[in-house]
Amino acid sequence: MMLFPFLFMFFTSLKQSQDTFNFPPRLLPRNQTYISVPGFEEPLKLYLLEDANGIMREFALSRDIVQVGVFRDPTVPRDPNNPNAGEMIDNRPLKDVQPSQNRIIYEGQWEDLYETPVDGQIVPMVLVREAGANVFFNPENPQETVLAIARTSKRVEYISFHPENYLEVLQLAEGSKAVLTNVLSMARSLTNTTLVTLLVVLGQLITSVLGGYAFARLRFPGRDNLFVIYLGTIMIPFVVLIIPLYRLMVIVEWVDRLAALIIPWIFTAYGTFLMRQFFITVPKDIEDAAIIDGANRFQILWRIFIPAAAPALATQATFTFLYAWNSFFWPLVIINTGNFSNHVLTLSLNMLRGRAADTPNLVLAGAAISVLPPIILFILGQRFFIESAMSSGVKG
């Protein structure tokens, strides 16, 4: 049940635009089958229809349209359980039906009677409604024709995938079949998102490791009180920080720049807390032995604490990656909508969703591009979520 929405998104991103509007929806992408017929310049669509004997066969769609009518025998009373009883619903061509000179009161109104051939007999009937029907013919015998409405007829289709949708989404800036008129490059947004995410992840790992080690191992006045205050910032909602943070970006002239998406987010109280709680579990004897051997603080941190903290670092990196990759509200606030060169994926997807609403396959292709990297990262790093925070520091 959890995988089905992702599968539906992925398979829909591989469909053609018209295939996404089928009802009921279908999972696998399908294409209309065409056939080349002598006398026609372009291949014709194939449909599965009943022939005169009631057998389902393949017929080609011609460009001819015939006016047809649905007729009803006025002498047959309507059945409430079957309103169509007594009607000719086989799209009888109007040219094959001749109006008579007689009229009849039908459902409270005067209606003309038509001489309608039925099983070799002429039956006077009332014209209920008329419409245009498409002409289908047997490709092997063009004289054999069938009348039906193409929109409601069953098409002959085959399963076909269209990975070129992803290339089209990435090349929207170069002018494609999409209806976008402004410059909108998903490829540039993907590059920006990757750059911002990697720098935020790297920055948070560095500051969290340094801060966590300082609060766990270094002794300085007010350390515990400072840690409590720093940890308390986690309780401040982001909506409270938006206005002062935006004013700060205005002062340092980082509005509408990628630096505003990176620098403010490389410091995290959660990461510092995670690293600090991990480092305090490292036996003190290992650190004392390293100091006796002449190692300084940075050597101890690099050679002892960081290798032992691999599960914690992987866990924080995964959480940070998911947050930075999927960040939407802050980029929406700080990056101008018209500045396409600094857009991230979430902003481009938001614009794509509105401007390409009639091509859901391209919208979901863009969504798949955005969702796929976090899924891959989670699959590769899920084992770190179930490992213990610390393996034994002493091997005996």
Secondary structure by P-SEA (a helix, b strand, c coil): ccaaaaaaaaaaaacccccccccccccbbbbbbbbbbccccbbbbbbbbbccccbbbbbbbccbbbbbbbbbccccccccccccccccccccccccccccccccccccbbbbbcccccccbbbbbbbcbbbbbbbbbccccccccccccccccccbbbbbbbcaaaaaaaaccccccccccccccaaaaaaaaaaaaaaaaaaaaaaaaaaaaaaccccccaaaaaaaaaaaccccccccaaaaaaaaaaaaccccccccccccccccaaaaaaaaaaaaaccaaaaaaaaaacccaaaaaaccccccaaaaaaaaaaaaaaaaaaccaaaaacccccccccccaaaaaaaaaacccccaaaaaaaaaaaaaaaaaaaaacccccccccccccccc
